[in-house]
Amino acid sequence: MLVLQLVSGRLLAPVIGSSLETWTAVIGMFLAGISVGNWYGGKLADRTASGRMLRKLIWFGALAMLWALAFSKVVAARGAVSWLPLQVRIALLTFGTCFPAAFVLSMTTPMAIKLLLPDVRRTGRVVGAVYALGTLGCLIGNFCTGFYLMAEFGIAAIVLSFAGVLAGLGFLVPTKLVAEESATTDEPRPAFNEDRIPVPIACATVFIASFCAMALEMIASRLLAASHGVSIYTWTGIIGVVLAGTMIGNTLGGWIADHMPRRETLGTSLFWAGFFTVLIIVTNAVVPTLMSSPVKVADDASVWNRGIADAGEWVRAYLNRWDESPLPWRIVGAAGGMFFLPMILFGTISPQATRLAVSDWQHAGRVAGRVYAWSCAGAIIGTFATGWFLIGAFGSLFLILVIAAVMMLLALFVGGRWRNPVELIGIGTVVAGMAMAASFGVNKYLSLR
């Protein structure tokens, strides 16, 4: 899917251009397909989870990739919709190119979860592993396509090759899996009797978290544009950093979900996601200043102050050396320095929410599909709202403050943080401090568009 996502922008560029709006639509349509595909895939997994069905889904995914190439060539390249307004063209062409493949291929995720899940006590690890491996595939596809394949091969050759890879992968899937045999036995599956949350609450939690995560991804493109421009390298670097952080977060969140399946733990992850989001502003302000200004210290400074100054000078020299590296590495370093840690924390949320929402094995596929579908729905709305409206209306840095506040407030309601007075006071202090800063102290610093 990530290979097709990146080449879709190049396929459609002659007709709708290559702008923030175009990339927003491409990403949003893929997320729409993933959301709907996971929803229906979860239902399908509970009805008929089998290797044979998984094989069929992979083959239909290969056909959907071929459809994307044919659609873009026949409809877009020949100007069949050139008479439509630009925004309508963007929506129509990105839907026809991106949605079918994303819909079909994403149905494999809840199917794989159901086939791999022995009982609900391992829900977190299974969900985290499937999400993490899927994200790893996206990460490799992102970097290979953006930094190598598109420079060395034609777009049609790339799409045809990966459609062939999917077709071959389908042949490798056994028609009868071991997990299916255990699923047909009469042995009861253990129920989930620990601290759980209703499915609607889990869906709302991942919806908001994904909205905020995708908003940060779109903000990253604007923050990096001033120093690194807007190109396929910029988007590849940003998407790669986001996927890498999400992959690590999925793995970590799966382990946390099975070892500490409690609402308070989920609330803690939400709180730290907001906290590390605040640090983006600090990093964005401190690093350029540190790179341009040598660290000075008085002659009579203490040993402690001299040590801090020496460390700061070492960091400045390292950053300046990094700034002389090739452009793709500079982009990855800049995006990673600001957004990698927050994305790890955001990645821990979905496995925990899924683990707390699953009540029995029989409905595990449906619940996992619903939670992941709402996660993608939040990402869709976050992508379009941020790329088309929020950044232009409020500015990038102010939005980062809002996202941090939303995540901390979500920790209050989902994780029951009001039961702990110390943590409640801490969250209130941070939120109040950010509100005061936005209102009185740093408005001129928050006007970056």
CORFENHU-V305291 format. One record per pair of residues at least 12 apart in sequence whose C-alpha atoms are under 10 Angstrom apart, sorted by the first residue. I is the first residue (numbers start at 1). J is the second residue. Records with the same first field share a line. If there is no record, write none. Layout:
I: J ; J
This chain:
1: 30 ; 34 ; 61 ; 65 ; 98 ; 101 ; 102 ; 103 ; 105 ; 106 ; 137 ; 138 ; 141 ; 142 ; 162
2: 27 ; 30 ; 102 ; 135 ; 137 ; 138 ; 139 ; 140 ; 141 ; 142 ; 143 ; 144 ; 145 ; 146 ; 239
3: 137 ; 138 ; 139 ; 140 ; 141 ; 142 ; 143 ; 144 ; 145 ; 146 ; 149 ; 150 ; 158 ; 159 ; 162
4: 26 ; 30 ; 65 ; 68 ; 69 ; 97 ; 98 ; 101 ; 102 ; 141 ; 142 ; 145 ; 155 ; 158 ; 159 ; 162 ; 163
5: 23 ; 26 ; 27 ; 29 ; 30 ; 94 ; 97 ; 98 ; 101 ; 102 ; 138 ; 141 ; 142 ; 145
6: 23 ; 26 ; 27 ; 141 ; 142 ; 143 ; 145 ; 146 ; 150 ; 155 ; 232 ; 235 ; 236
7: 69 ; 145 ; 146 ; 149 ; 150 ; 154 ; 155 ; 156 ; 158 ; 159
8: 22 ; 23 ; 26 ; 27 ; 68 ; 69 ; 72 ; 93 ; 94 ; 97 ; 98 ; 155 ; 159
9: 22 ; 23 ; 25 ; 26 ; 27 ; 94 ; 97 ; 98 ; 232
10: 150 ; 155 ; 232
11: 68 ; 69 ; 71 ; 72 ; 73 ; 76 ; 77 ; 94 ; 97 ; 155 ; 156
12: 26 ; 72 ; 73 ; 76 ; 77 ; 90 ; 93 ; 94 ; 97
13: 76 ; 77 ; 90
14: 76 ; 77 ; 79
15: 72 ; 76 ; 77 ; 78 ; 79 ; 81 ; 82 ; 86 ; 89 ; 90 ; 93
16: 76 ; 82 ; 86 ; 87 ; 88 ; 89 ; 90 ; 91 ; 93 ; 94
17: 86 ; 90
18: 230 ; 231 ; 232
19: 230 ; 231
20: 218 ; 221 ; 222 ; 230 ; 387 ; 388
21: 87 ; 90 ; 91 ; 384 ; 387 ; 388
22: 86 ; 87 ; 89 ; 90 ; 91 ; 94 ; 387
23: 90 ; 94 ; 218 ; 235 ; 383 ; 384 ; 387
24: 90 ; 94 ; 218 ; 380 ; 382 ; 383 ; 384 ; 385 ; 386 ; 387 ; 388
25: 87 ; 90 ; 91 ; 92 ; 93 ; 94 ; 95 ; 98 ; 380 ; 383 ; 384 ; 387 ; 388
26: 90 ; 91 ; 93 ; 94 ; 95 ; 97 ; 98 ; 99 ; 383
27: 94 ; 98 ; 214 ; 379 ; 380 ; 383 ; 384
28: 91 ; 94 ; 95 ; 98 ; 99 ; 214 ; 376 ; 377 ; 379 ; 380 ; 381 ; 382 ; 383 ; 384
29: 91 ; 92 ; 93 ; 94 ; 95 ; 96 ; 97 ; 98 ; 99 ; 100 ; 102 ; 103 ; 380 ; 383 ; 384
30: 94 ; 95 ; 97 ; 98 ; 99 ; 100 ; 101 ; 102 ; 103 ; 106 ; 376 ; 380
31: 98 ; 99 ; 102 ; 103 ; 106 ; 373 ; 375 ; 376 ; 377 ; 378 ; 379 ; 380 ; 381 ; 383
32: 95 ; 98 ; 99 ; 100 ; 102 ; 103 ; 373 ; 376 ; 377 ; 378 ; 379 ; 380 ; 381
33: 95 ; 98 ; 99 ; 100 ; 101 ; 102 ; 103 ; 104 ; 105 ; 106 ; 107 ; 373 ; 376 ; 377 ; 380
34: 99 ; 100 ; 101 ; 102 ; 103 ; 104 ; 105 ; 106 ; 107 ; 109 ; 372 ; 373 ; 374 ; 375 ; 376 ; 377 ; 380
35: 102 ; 103 ; 106 ; 107 ; 369 ; 370 ; 371 ; 372 ; 373 ; 374 ; 375 ; 376 ; 377 ; 378 ; 379 ; 380
36: 99 ; 102 ; 103 ; 104 ; 106 ; 107 ; 369 ; 370 ; 372 ; 373 ; 374 ; 376 ; 377
37: 99 ; 100 ; 101 ; 102 ; 103 ; 104 ; 105 ; 106 ; 107 ; 108 ; 109 ; 110 ; 369 ; 370 ; 372 ; 373
38: 102 ; 103 ; 104 ; 105 ; 106 ; 107 ; 108 ; 109 ; 110 ; 111 ; 365 ; 366 ; 368 ; 369 ; 370 ; 371 ; 372 ; 373 ; 374 ; 376
39: 103 ; 106 ; 107 ; 110 ; 365 ; 366 ; 367 ; 368 ; 369 ; 370 ; 371 ; 372 ; 373 ; 374
40: 103 ; 104 ; 106 ; 107 ; 110 ; 366 ; 369 ; 370 ; 373
41: 57 ; 103 ; 104 ; 105 ; 106 ; 107 ; 108 ; 109 ; 110 ; 111 ; 112 ; 365 ; 366 ; 368 ; 369 ; 370 ; 373
42: 107 ; 108 ; 109 ; 110 ; 111 ; 112 ; 113 ; 114 ; 363 ; 364 ; 365 ; 366 ; 367 ; 368 ; 369 ; 370 ; 371 ; 372 ; 373
43: 107 ; 110 ; 111 ; 363 ; 364 ; 365 ; 366 ; 367 ; 368 ; 369 ; 370
44: 107 ; 108 ; 110 ; 111 ; 365 ; 366 ; 369
45: 107 ; 108 ; 109 ; 110 ; 111 ; 112 ; 113 ; 114 ; 115 ; 362 ; 363 ; 364 ; 365 ; 366 ; 369
46: 110 ; 111 ; 114 ; 115 ; 361 ; 362 ; 363 ; 364 ; 365 ; 366 ; 367
47: 362 ; 363 ; 365 ; 366
48: 111 ; 114 ; 180
49: 110 ; 111 ; 112 ; 113 ; 114 ; 115 ; 177 ; 179 ; 180 ; 183 ; 365
50: 111 ; 112 ; 114 ; 115 ; 174 ; 175 ; 176 ; 177 ; 178 ; 179 ; 180 ; 181 ; 183
51: 111 ; 112 ; 115 ; 170 ; 173 ; 174 ; 175 ; 176 ; 177 ; 178 ; 179 ; 180
52: 170 ; 173 ; 174 ; 175 ; 176 ; 177
53: 108 ; 111 ; 173 ; 175 ; 176
54: 105 ; 107 ; 108 ; 109 ; 111 ; 112 ; 115 ; 170 ; 173 ; 174 ; 175
55: 108 ; 166 ; 167 ; 169 ; 170 ; 171 ; 172 ; 173 ; 174 ; 175
56: 104 ; 108 ; 167 ; 170 ; 171 ; 173 ; 175
57: 104 ; 105 ; 106 ; 107 ; 108 ; 111 ; 166 ; 170
58: 104 ; 105 ; 106 ; 107 ; 108 ; 163 ; 165 ; 166 ; 167 ; 168 ; 169 ; 170 ; 171 ; 173
59: 104 ; 105 ; 163 ; 164 ; 165 ; 166 ; 167 ; 168 ; 169 ; 170 ; 171
60: 100 ; 101 ; 104 ; 105 ; 163 ; 166 ; 167 ; 170
61: 100 ; 101 ; 102 ; 103 ; 104 ; 105 ; 106 ; 107 ; 108 ; 163 ; 166 ; 167 ; 170
62: 101 ; 104 ; 105 ; 159 ; 160 ; 161 ; 162 ; 163 ; 164 ; 165 ; 166 ; 167 ; 168 ; 169 ; 170
63: 100 ; 101 ; 104 ; 160 ; 163 ; 164 ; 166 ; 167
64: 97 ; 98 ; 99 ; 100 ; 101 ; 102 ; 103 ; 104 ; 105 ; 163
65: 97 ; 98 ; 100 ; 101 ; 102 ; 105 ; 159 ; 160 ; 162 ; 163 ; 164 ; 166
66: 97 ; 101 ; 156 ; 159 ; 160 ; 162 ; 163 ; 164
67: 96 ; 97 ; 98 ; 100 ; 101
68: 93 ; 94 ; 95 ; 96 ; 97 ; 98 ; 99 ; 100 ; 101 ; 159
69: 97 ; 98 ; 155 ; 156 ; 159 ; 160
70: 97 ; 156
71: 93 ; 96 ; 97 ; 98
72: 93 ; 94 ; 96 ; 97 ; 98
73: 156
75: 93 ; 96 ; 97
76: 89 ; 92 ; 93 ; 94 ; 96 ; 97
81: 93
105: 166
106: 134 ; 369 ; 373
107: 369
109: 127 ; 130 ; 131 ; 134 ; 365 ; 368 ; 369 ; 372
110: 127 ; 130 ; 131 ; 364 ; 365 ; 366 ; 367 ; 368 ; 369 ; 370 ; 372
111: 365 ; 366 ; 368 ; 369
112: 126 ; 127 ; 130 ; 365
113: 126 ; 127 ; 128 ; 129 ; 130 ; 131 ; 364 ; 365 ; 368 ; 369
114: 126 ; 127 ; 179 ; 180 ; 183 ; 361 ; 362 ; 363 ; 364 ; 365 ; 366 ; 368 ; 369
115: 177 ; 178 ; 179 ; 180 ; 182 ; 183 ; 365
116: 130 ; 177 ; 178 ; 179 ; 180
117: 179 ; 183 ; 361 ; 364 ; 365
118: 179 ; 182 ; 183 ; 189 ; 190 ; 361
119: 188 ; 189 ; 190 ; 191 ; 192 ; 360 ; 361 ; 362 ; 364
120: 189 ; 190 ; 191 ; 192 ; 193 ; 258 ; 355 ; 356 ; 358 ; 359 ; 360 ; 361 ; 362 ; 363 ; 364
121: 189 ; 190 ; 191 ; 192 ; 193 ; 194 ; 257 ; 258 ; 259 ; 261 ; 355 ; 358 ; 360 ; 361
122: 254 ; 255 ; 257 ; 258 ; 259 ; 355
123: 192 ; 254 ; 255 ; 257 ; 258 ; 351 ; 352 ; 354 ; 355 ; 356 ; 357 ; 358 ; 361 ; 364 ; 368
124: 250 ; 251 ; 252 ; 253 ; 254 ; 255 ; 256 ; 257 ; 258 ; 259 ; 260 ; 261 ; 350 ; 351 ; 352 ; 353 ; 354 ; 355 ; 356 ; 358
125: 250 ; 251 ; 252 ; 253 ; 254 ; 255 ; 256 ; 257 ; 258 ; 259 ; 351 ; 352 ; 355
126: 251 ; 254 ; 255 ; 258 ; 351 ; 355
127: 250 ; 251 ; 253 ; 254 ; 255 ; 257 ; 350 ; 351 ; 352 ; 354 ; 355 ; 368
128: 247 ; 248 ; 249 ; 250 ; 251 ; 252 ; 253 ; 254 ; 255 ; 256 ; 257 ; 347 ; 348 ; 349 ; 350 ; 351 ; 352 ; 354 ; 355
129: 247 ; 248 ; 250 ; 251 ; 252 ; 253 ; 254 ; 255 ; 351
130: 247 ; 250 ; 251 ; 254 ; 351
131: 246 ; 247 ; 248 ; 249 ; 250 ; 251 ; 254 ; 347 ; 350 ; 351 ; 372
132: 243 ; 244 ; 245 ; 246 ; 247 ; 248 ; 249 ; 250 ; 251 ; 252 ; 253 ; 254 ; 347
133: 247 ; 248 ; 250 ; 251
134: 243 ; 247
135: 240 ; 242 ; 243 ; 244 ; 245 ; 246 ; 247 ; 248 ; 250
136: 240 ; 243 ; 244 ; 246 ; 247 ; 248
137: 243 ; 247
138: 239 ; 240 ; 243 ; 244 ; 247
139: 236 ; 239 ; 240 ; 241 ; 242 ; 243 ; 244 ; 245 ; 246 ; 247
140: 240 ; 243 ; 244
141: 236 ; 240
142: 235 ; 236 ; 237 ; 238 ; 239 ; 240 ; 243
143: 233 ; 236 ; 237 ; 239 ; 240 ; 241
144: 236
145: 158 ; 232 ; 236
146: 232 ; 233 ; 234 ; 235 ; 236 ; 237 ; 240 ; 328
147: 232 ; 233 ; 236 ; 237 ; 328
150: 232
183: 361 ; 362
188: 361 ; 362
189: 360 ; 361 ; 362
190: 359 ; 360 ; 361
191: 358 ; 359 ; 360 ; 361 ; 362
192: 355 ; 356 ; 357 ; 358 ; 359 ; 360 ; 361
193: 356 ; 358 ; 359 ; 360
194: 260 ; 261 ; 262 ; 356 ; 359
195: 260 ; 261 ; 262 ; 263 ; 264 ; 355 ; 356 ; 357
196: 261 ; 262 ; 263 ; 353 ; 354 ; 355 ; 356 ; 357 ; 358 ; 359
197: 262 ; 263 ; 353 ; 354 ; 355 ; 356 ; 357 ; 358 ; 359 ; 414
198: 353 ; 356 ; 357 ; 358 ; 359
199: 353 ; 354 ; 356 ; 357 ; 358 ; 359 ; 367 ; 368 ; 370 ; 371
200: 357 ; 370 ; 371 ; 374
201: 353 ; 357 ; 371 ; 414
202: 349 ; 350 ; 352 ; 353 ; 354 ; 355 ; 356 ; 357 ; 358 ; 367 ; 370 ; 371 ; 372 ; 374 ; 375 ; 414
203: 350 ; 353 ; 354 ; 357 ; 367 ; 368 ; 370 ; 371 ; 372 ; 373 ; 374 ; 375 ; 377 ; 378
204: 353 ; 371 ; 374 ; 375 ; 378 ; 414
205: 266 ; 270 ; 349 ; 350 ; 353 ; 371 ; 374 ; 375 ; 378 ; 407 ; 410 ; 411 ; 413 ; 414
206: 346 ; 347 ; 349 ; 350 ; 351 ; 352 ; 353 ; 354 ; 371 ; 372 ; 373 ; 374 ; 375 ; 376 ; 377 ; 378 ; 379
207: 350 ; 371 ; 372 ; 373 ; 374 ; 375 ; 376 ; 377 ; 378 ; 379 ; 380 ; 381 ; 382
208: 374 ; 375 ; 377 ; 378 ; 379 ; 381 ; 382 ; 403 ; 406 ; 407 ; 410
209: 270 ; 273 ; 274 ; 346 ; 347 ; 349 ; 350 ; 375 ; 378 ; 379 ; 382 ; 403 ; 406 ; 407 ; 410
210: 346 ; 347 ; 349 ; 350 ; 372 ; 374 ; 375 ; 376 ; 377 ; 378 ; 379 ; 380 ; 381 ; 382 ; 383
211: 375 ; 376 ; 377 ; 378 ; 379 ; 380 ; 381 ; 382 ; 383 ; 384 ; 385 ; 386 ; 403
212: 273 ; 274 ; 277 ; 346 ; 378 ; 379 ; 381 ; 382 ; 383 ; 386 ; 399 ; 400 ; 402 ; 403 ; 404 ; 406 ; 407
213: 242 ; 246 ; 273 ; 277 ; 339 ; 342 ; 343 ; 345 ; 346 ; 347 ; 378 ; 379 ; 382 ; 383 ; 403
214: 242 ; 343 ; 376 ; 378 ; 379 ; 380 ; 381 ; 382 ; 383 ; 384 ; 385 ; 386 ; 387
215: 378 ; 379 ; 380 ; 381 ; 382 ; 383 ; 384 ; 385 ; 386 ; 387 ; 390 ; 391 ; 396 ; 399 ; 400 ; 403
216: 242 ; 277 ; 280 ; 339 ; 342 ; 343 ; 382 ; 383 ; 386 ; 396 ; 399 ; 400 ; 403
217: 235 ; 238 ; 239 ; 241 ; 242 ; 335 ; 339 ; 343 ; 382 ; 383 ; 386 ; 387
218: 235 ; 238 ; 239 ; 382 ; 383 ; 384 ; 385 ; 386 ; 387 ; 388 ; 391 ; 396
219: 383 ; 386 ; 387 ; 390 ; 391 ; 395 ; 396 ; 397 ; 399 ; 400 ; 449
220: 234 ; 235 ; 238 ; 239 ; 242 ; 280 ; 334 ; 335 ; 338 ; 339 ; 396
221: 234 ; 235 ; 237 ; 238 ; 239 ; 335 ; 387 ; 396
222: 387 ; 391 ; 395 ; 396 ; 448 ; 449
223: 284 ; 334 ; 335 ; 338 ; 396 ; 397 ; 448 ; 449
224: 238 ; 284 ; 331 ; 334 ; 335
225: 331
227: 330 ; 331 ; 334
228: 327 ; 328 ; 330 ; 331 ; 334
229: 331
232: 328
233: 327 ; 328 ; 329 ; 331 ; 332
234: 327 ; 328 ; 330 ; 331 ; 332 ; 335
235: 331 ; 332
236: 328 ; 331 ; 332
237: 327 ; 328 ; 329 ; 330 ; 331 ; 332 ; 333 ; 334 ; 335 ; 336
238: 331 ; 332 ; 333 ; 334 ; 335 ; 336 ; 339 ; 340
239: 332 ; 335
240: 332 ; 335 ; 336 ; 340
241: 331 ; 332 ; 333 ; 334 ; 335 ; 336 ; 337 ; 338 ; 339 ; 340 ; 341 ; 343 ; 344
242: 335 ; 336 ; 339 ; 340 ; 341 ; 342 ; 343 ; 344 ; 346 ; 347
243: 340 ; 343 ; 344 ; 347
244: 336 ; 340 ; 343 ; 344 ; 347
245: 336 ; 339 ; 340 ; 341 ; 342 ; 343 ; 344 ; 345 ; 346 ; 347 ; 348
246: 340 ; 341 ; 342 ; 343 ; 344 ; 345 ; 346 ; 347 ; 348 ; 349
247: 343 ; 344 ; 347 ; 348
248: 340 ; 341 ; 343 ; 344 ; 345 ; 347 ; 348
249: 341 ; 342 ; 343 ; 344 ; 345 ; 346 ; 347 ; 348 ; 349 ; 350 ; 351
250: 343 ; 344 ; 345 ; 346 ; 347 ; 348 ; 349 ; 350 ; 351 ; 352
251: 344 ; 347 ; 348 ; 351
252: 344 ; 345 ; 347 ; 348 ; 349 ; 351 ; 352
253: 266 ; 269 ; 344 ; 345 ; 346 ; 347 ; 348 ; 349 ; 350 ; 351 ; 352 ; 353 ; 355
254: 347 ; 348 ; 349 ; 350 ; 351 ; 352 ; 353 ; 354 ; 355
255: 348 ; 351 ; 352
256: 269 ; 348 ; 349 ; 351 ; 352 ; 355
257: 348 ; 349 ; 350 ; 351 ; 352 ; 353 ; 354 ; 355 ; 356
258: 351 ; 352 ; 355 ; 356
260: 352
261: 352 ; 353 ; 355 ; 356
262: 352 ; 353 ; 355 ; 356 ; 415
263: 352 ; 353 ; 356 ; 411 ; 413 ; 414 ; 415 ; 416 ; 417
264: 411 ; 412 ; 414 ; 415 ; 416 ; 417 ; 419
265: 349 ; 352 ; 411 ; 414 ; 415 ; 416 ; 417
266: 348 ; 349 ; 350 ; 351 ; 352 ; 353 ; 356 ; 411 ; 414 ; 415 ; 416
267: 349 ; 407 ; 408 ; 409 ; 410 ; 411 ; 412 ; 413 ; 414 ; 415 ; 416 ; 417
268: 345 ; 349 ; 408 ; 411 ; 412 ; 414 ; 415 ; 416 ; 417 ; 423
269: 344 ; 345 ; 346 ; 347 ; 348 ; 349 ; 352 ; 407 ; 408 ; 411 ; 415
270: 345 ; 346 ; 348 ; 349 ; 404 ; 406 ; 407 ; 408 ; 409 ; 410 ; 411 ; 412 ; 414 ; 415
271: 345 ; 404 ; 405 ; 406 ; 407 ; 408 ; 409 ; 410 ; 411 ; 412 ; 415 ; 417 ; 423 ; 427
272: 341 ; 342 ; 345 ; 346 ; 404 ; 407 ; 408 ; 411
273: 341 ; 342 ; 343 ; 344 ; 345 ; 346 ; 347 ; 348 ; 349 ; 403 ; 404 ; 407 ; 408 ; 411
274: 342 ; 345 ; 346 ; 400 ; 401 ; 402 ; 403 ; 404 ; 405 ; 406 ; 407 ; 408 ; 409 ; 410 ; 411 ; 427 ; 430 ; 431
275: 342 ; 345 ; 401 ; 403 ; 404 ; 405 ; 407 ; 408 ; 427 ; 430
276: 338 ; 339 ; 340 ; 341 ; 342 ; 343 ; 344 ; 345 ; 346 ; 404
277: 338 ; 339 ; 341 ; 342 ; 343 ; 345 ; 346 ; 400 ; 401 ; 402 ; 403 ; 404 ; 405 ; 407
278: 338 ; 342 ; 397 ; 400 ; 401 ; 402 ; 403 ; 404 ; 405 ; 430 ; 434
279: 338 ; 339 ; 341 ; 342 ; 400 ; 401 ; 404
280: 337 ; 338 ; 339 ; 340 ; 341 ; 342 ; 397 ; 400 ; 401
281: 338 ; 396 ; 397 ; 398 ; 400 ; 401 ; 445 ; 446
282: 338
283: 334 ; 337 ; 338 ; 339
284: 334 ; 337 ; 338 ; 397
285: 445
287: 315 ; 316 ; 319 ; 334 ; 337 ; 338
288: 316 ; 319 ; 320
289: 316
290: 312 ; 313 ; 315 ; 316 ; 317 ; 319 ; 320
291: 312 ; 313 ; 315 ; 316 ; 317 ; 318 ; 319 ; 320 ; 321 ; 323
292: 316 ; 320
293: 313 ; 316
294: 309 ; 312 ; 313 ; 316 ; 317
295: 308 ; 309 ; 310 ; 311 ; 312 ; 313 ; 314 ; 316
296: 309 ; 310 ; 312 ; 313
297: 309 ; 310
319: 333 ; 334
322: 334
346: 407
349: 375
350: 368 ; 371 ; 372 ; 375
351: 368 ; 371 ; 372
353: 368 ; 371 ; 372
354: 367 ; 368 ; 369 ; 370 ; 371 ; 372
355: 367 ; 368
357: 371
358: 371
386: 399
390: 449
391: 448 ; 449
392: 448 ; 449
393: 447 ; 449
394: 446 ; 447 ; 448 ; 449
395: 445 ; 446 ; 447 ; 448 ; 449
396: 446 ; 447 ; 448 ; 449
397: 438 ; 443 ; 445 ; 446 ; 447 ; 448 ; 449
398: 434 ; 438 ; 442 ; 443 ; 445 ; 446 ; 447 ; 448 ; 449
399: 446
400: 446
401: 431 ; 434 ; 435 ; 437 ; 438 ; 446
402: 431 ; 434 ; 435 ; 438
404: 430 ; 431 ; 434
405: 427 ; 428 ; 430 ; 431 ; 432 ; 434 ; 435
406: 431
408: 424 ; 427 ; 428 ; 430 ; 431
409: 424 ; 427 ; 428 ; 431
411: 424 ; 427
412: 424 ; 427 ; 428
